[in-house]
Structures are given as structure tokens and as C-alpha cells.
Amino acid sequence: MKNLLESQIIERLKTVFDPEIPVNIYDLGLIYAINIDGDLNVHVRMTLTSPNCPVAENLPVEVRDAVKGVEGVKEVEIELVFEPPWDTAMISEAAKLDLGLI
């Protein structure tokens, strides 16, 4: 059940985009961890492309709302972290290709 739920959460996260880079936050590497407990509460550890990101207040709310929209998820906690700092090496290969980085 957890693996299926995690897959559904990832698919939902792929609908949330960073406003400055035309790539979803999952493929950008902004999601560091998705933890699901036995009660189907979800803890998402994420970062931003920069601590001064103009959507620093809105993006975590969008992420929380996206995850809450997955059937079966109970509570959602978003942990915003800046360690390790995000860099372009965290972008998925597919997203790098889309951005013309490779």
C-alpha cells in the first residue's frame, strides 16, 4: 500500500511547477524525501531552488495541497530545509534534457 501511495504522491508532485524553471518540482530535485507512516500520514522533506525564492511561502502550501489530494493520505507535514543546498546536479536526466542542459 505504501509503495502505491508513494507512486501516487510522486505523480501528484509532478503537477507542481517551480515558477522560475519550467520543470516540475519532483524532477527538479526539490523533493528530498517522502515518508509515509503506518497511519498513512505523509511527511515531505523539500527545499527551494534558493532561500530567497519568490514562492518560498506559496510552494510548500501547493505541495501540501497536492499531496493531500491523493486518496488515502491522512495528514501532510511539509518540512522546508536548505541543507543540502539545491543545485542543478539534482535535476533528473529527463528534465536536464528538456532544459537543454545535456
C-alpha positions as CSV (number, residue, x, y, z in Angstrom):
1,M,0.0,0.0,0.0
2,K,2.8,2.4,0.9
3,N,4.6,1.9,-2.4
4,L,1.5,2.5,-4.4
5,L,0.7,5.6,-2.3
6,E,4.2,6.9,-2.7
7,S,3.9,6.5,-6.5
8,Q,0.6,8.4,-6.5
9,I,2.2,11.1,-4.4
10,I,5.1,11.4,-6.8
11,E,2.7,11.7,-9.8
12,R,0.8,14.4,-8.0
13,L,4.0,16.3,-7.1
14,K,4.9,16.2,-10.8
15,T,1.9,18.6,-11.3
16,V,3.5,21.3,-9.2
17,F,6.0,23.5,-11.1
18,D,8.6,26.0,-10.0
19,P,7.6,29.3,-11.5
20,E,11.1,30.2,-12.5
21,I,12.2,27.0,-14.2
22,P,9.6,25.2,-16.4
23,V,10.1,21.8,-14.8
24,N,8.0,20.1,-12.1
25,I,9.4,20.2,-8.5
26,Y,10.0,16.5,-8.4
27,D,12.2,16.3,-11.5
28,L,13.9,19.5,-10.4
29,G,15.1,17.6,-7.3
30,L,13.4,19.8,-4.8
31,I,11.8,16.8,-3.0
32,Y,14.4,15.3,-0.7
33,A,12.2,12.6,1.0
34,I,8.7,11.3,1.2
35,N,7.9,9.4,4.3
36,I,4.6,7.6,5.0
37,D,3.8,6.2,8.4
38,G,1.6,3.3,9.3
39,D,-1.5,5.6,9.6
40,L,-0.8,7.0,6.1
41,N,0.3,10.4,7.3
42,V,2.9,11.8,5.0
43,H,6.0,13.8,5.7
44,V,7.6,15.6,2.8
45,R,11.2,17.0,3.1
46,M,11.8,19.6,0.4
47,T,13.8,22.6,-0.5
48,L,13.7,25.5,-2.9
49,T,16.0,26.5,-5.7
50,S,17.1,29.4,-3.5
51,P,16.4,30.5,0.1
52,N,15.3,33.8,-1.4
53,C,12.9,32.1,-3.8
54,P,9.9,34.4,-4.5
55,V,7.5,31.5,-3.9
56,A,9.0,30.4,-0.6
57,E,5.7,30.9,1.2
58,N,3.4,29.5,-1.5
59,L,5.3,26.5,-2.9
60,P,5.2,24.4,0.4
61,V,1.4,25.1,0.6
62,E,1.0,23.9,-3.0
63,V,3.0,20.8,-2.2
64,R,0.9,20.1,0.9
65,D,-2.3,20.6,-1.1
66,A,-1.2,18.3,-3.9
67,V,-0.2,15.5,-1.5
68,K,-3.5,15.9,0.5
69,G,-5.3,15.4,-2.8
70,V,-4.1,11.8,-3.1
71,E,-6.7,9.4,-1.9
72,G,-5.8,7.6,1.3
73,V,-3.5,10.3,2.6
74,K,-4.4,11.4,6.1
75,E,-2.3,14.3,7.3
76,V,0.6,16.0,5.4
77,E,3.6,17.7,7.0
78,I,6.0,19.7,4.9
79,E,9.5,20.3,6.2
80,L,11.3,23.0,4.3
81,V,15.1,22.6,4.5
82,F,18.1,24.2,2.9
83,E,20.7,21.6,3.7
84,P,21.9,20.2,1.5
85,P,21.5,23.3,-0.8
86,W,19.8,22.6,-4.1
87,D,21.9,22.7,-7.2
88,T,21.4,21.8,-10.9
89,A,23.0,18.4,-10.3
90,M,19.8,17.4,-8.5
91,I,17.7,17.8,-11.7
92,S,16.6,14.5,-13.3
93,E,18.2,13.4,-16.6
94,A,14.8,13.8,-18.4
95,A,14.4,17.4,-17.1
96,K,18.0,18.2,-18.0
97,L,17.3,17.0,-21.5
98,D,14.1,19.2,-21.6
99,L,16.1,22.2,-20.4
100,G,18.9,21.6,-22.9
101,L,21.4,21.1,-20.1
102,I,22.7,17.8,-21.7
